[in-house]
Amino acid sequence: MDGDDKGIRTSRERPWYLYLLRCADGKFYTGITPDVEERVAEHQSGHGADFTKRRLPVALVYSERHPTMSAACIREKKVKKWGRRKKRKLIDSWTGC
């Protein structure tokens, strides 16, 4: 495959996203996915994580793009260790773009 192949991306090139959801009880859920819209819809329909199933509805409050699943996973582990205040600062900095 050469660089002229239009619209074809290998799984290594596909971006992954860290995302945060605000649950109905005000708690935050942190996860990673290659497709934020699809994953949020899964959570919203009750087919996401057990954590969110018990806390519906959920709302996307933050996402950030990473070049690989590995990079997104490293960031997820770091953010999951943060307290609510630090997560709130991250969310407040998000432009939603």
C-alpha positions as CSV (number, residue, x, y, z in Angstrom):
1,M,0.0,0.0,0.0
2,D,1.4,3.4,-1.0
3,G,0.7,6.8,0.4
4,D,-1.6,7.6,-2.5
5,D,-4.4,5.3,-1.3
6,K,-7.2,7.7,-0.5
7,G,-9.6,7.1,2.4
8,I,-7.8,3.9,3.5
9,R,-6.4,3.9,7.0
10,T,-4.8,1.0,8.9
11,S,-5.8,0.2,12.4
12,R,-2.5,1.6,13.6
13,E,-3.3,5.0,12.1
14,R,-6.9,5.2,13.4
15,P,-7.1,7.8,16.2
16,W,-8.5,6.9,19.6
17,Y,-10.2,9.2,22.1
18,L,-10.3,9.7,25.8
19,Y,-13.8,10.8,26.9
20,L,-15.5,11.8,30.1
21,L,-19.2,11.4,30.7
22,R,-21.3,13.1,33.4
23,C,-23.8,10.6,34.8
24,A,-27.2,11.5,36.2
25,D,-25.9,11.3,39.8
26,G,-23.1,13.8,38.9
27,K,-20.3,11.3,38.9
28,F,-17.8,11.2,36.0
29,Y,-17.0,8.1,33.9
30,T,-13.7,8.0,32.0
31,G,-13.2,5.7,29.0
32,I,-11.5,5.4,25.6
33,T,-12.9,4.6,22.2
34,P,-12.2,5.0,18.5
35,D,-15.7,6.4,17.9
36,V,-17.0,8.8,20.6
37,E,-20.5,9.3,19.2
38,E,-21.1,5.5,18.9
39,R,-19.7,4.8,22.3
40,V,-21.8,7.5,24.0
41,A,-24.9,6.1,22.3
42,E,-24.0,2.7,23.7
43,H,-23.7,4.1,27.2
44,Q,-27.0,6.0,26.8
45,S,-28.9,2.9,25.7
46,G,-27.7,0.9,28.7
47,H,-25.2,-1.2,26.7
48,G,-22.1,0.6,28.0
49,A,-20.1,0.0,31.2
50,D,-21.9,-1.3,34.3
51,F,-20.9,1.9,36.0
52,T,-23.0,4.0,33.6
53,K,-25.9,1.5,33.3
54,R,-26.9,2.4,36.9
55,R,-26.4,6.1,36.4
56,L,-28.4,7.0,33.3
57,P,-28.8,9.3,31.5
58,V,-25.2,10.3,30.7
59,A,-23.8,13.3,28.8
60,L,-20.5,13.7,27.0
61,V,-18.5,16.5,28.8
62,Y,-15.0,16.0,27.4
63,S,-13.0,14.2,24.7
64,E,-9.5,14.4,23.4
65,R,-7.9,12.7,20.4
66,H,-4.8,10.4,20.6
67,P,-2.9,8.9,17.7
68,T,-3.1,5.3,19.0
69,M,-5.1,3.1,21.4
70,S,-2.0,2.8,23.6
71,A,-1.6,6.6,23.9
72,A,-5.3,6.9,24.8
73,C,-5.0,4.1,27.4
74,I,-2.0,5.7,29.1
75,R,-3.9,9.0,29.3
76,E,-7.0,7.2,30.6
77,K,-5.1,5.6,33.4
78,K,-3.7,9.0,34.4
79,V,-7.1,10.8,34.4
80,K,-8.8,8.0,36.3
81,K,-6.5,8.7,39.2
82,W,-7.5,12.3,39.3
83,G,-9.9,13.7,41.8
84,R,-13.2,15.4,40.9
85,R,-11.7,19.0,41.1
86,K,-8.9,18.2,38.6
87,K,-11.4,16.4,36.2
88,R,-13.7,19.4,36.5
89,K,-10.8,21.8,35.4
90,L,-10.1,19.6,32.4
91,I,-13.8,19.6,31.5
92,D,-14.1,23.4,31.9
93,S,-11.1,23.8,29.5
94,W,-12.9,21.8,26.7
95,T,-14.1,23.7,23.7
96,G,-16.1,20.7,22.4
97,C,-14.3,20.7,19.0
